[in-house]
Amino acid sequence: MNFQFTDICFITNDVLRLRAFYEAVFGVKAEGDEMHSGISIDGLTLVFDHIDIADQNPAFSYVEAGGANNVIVGFNVDDADAEYRRLLRLGVQMLNEPTDHPWGARSFQFKDPDGNILNFRSIPGENYI
């Protein structure tokens, strides 16, 4: 079998708000409209679909407010501390400050406007798992 990872899709009731947040966080421009938009970051695509699109599929059960809270979307960054300071200036809702971990990473977590959790980590050494 051959699998190719393509994207992460966020279901939201306000595509333009969520899209603007991710444009600011990653410094990229999104494509799309108020129903379906996406941004590409080094080969990863983040997709933002309006709840009305998800509701067309009876298998989805969208829960408004609070985000998933059981999934953390992680990104490696050059300097977790610098990114933390930059995102603070954007008014991002932080969950914690940059922290060193025994497995070699330094990371912090924050929420997007829908409550989804993101993790930014820097890895000073080569031995990260």
QUIPE-V385545 format. One record per residue. N is the residue number from 0. RES is the residue in one small letter. SS is DSSP state (helix for helix, strand for strand, loop for the rest). Layout:
n-><N:N>
res-><RES:RES>
ss-><SS:SS>
This chain:
n-><0:1:2:3:4:5:6:7:8:9:10:11:12:13:14:15:16:17:18:19:20:21:22:23:24:25:26:27:28:29:30:31:32:33:34:35:36:37:38:39:40:41:42:43:44:45:46:47:48:49:50:51:52:53:54:55:56:57:58:59:60:61:62:63:64:65:66:67:68:69:70:71:72:73:74:75:76:77:78:79:80:81:82:83:84:85:86:87:88:89:90:91:92:93:94:95:96:97:98:99:100:101:102:103:104:105:106:107:108:109:110:111:112:113:114:115:116:117:118:119:120:121:122:123:124:125:126:127:128>
res-><m:n:f:q:f:t:d:i:c:f:i:t:n:d:v:l:r:l:r:a:f:y:e:a:v:f:g:v:k:a:e:g:d:e:m:h:s:g:i:s:i:d:g:l:t:l:v:f:d:h:i:d:i:a:d:q:n:p:a:f:s:y:v:e:a:g:g:a:n:n:v:i:v:g:f:n:v:d:d:a:d:a:e:y:r:r:l:l:r:l:g:v:q:m:l:n:e:p:t:d:h:p:w:g:a:r:s:f:q:f:k:d:p:d:g:n:i:l:n:f:r:s:i:p:g:e:n:y:i>
ss-><loop:loop:loop:loop:loop:loop:strand:strand:strand:strand:strand:strand:loop:loop:helix:helix:helix:helix:helix:helix:helix:helix:helix:helix:helix:helix:loop:loop:loop:loop:strand:strand:loop:loop:loop:strand:strand:strand:strand:strand:strand:loop:loop:strand:strand:strand:strand:strand:strand:strand:helix:helix:helix:helix:loop:loop:loop:loop:loop:loop:loop:loop:loop:loop:loop:loop:loop:loop:loop:loop:loop:strand:strand:strand:strand:strand:loop:loop:loop:helix:helix:helix:helix:helix:helix:helix:helix:helix:helix:loop:loop:loop:strand:strand:loop:loop:loop:loop:strand:strand:loop:loop:loop:loop:strand:strand:strand:strand:strand:strand:strand:loop:loop:loop:loop:loop:strand:strand:strand:strand:strand:strand:strand:loop:loop:loop:loop:loop:loop>
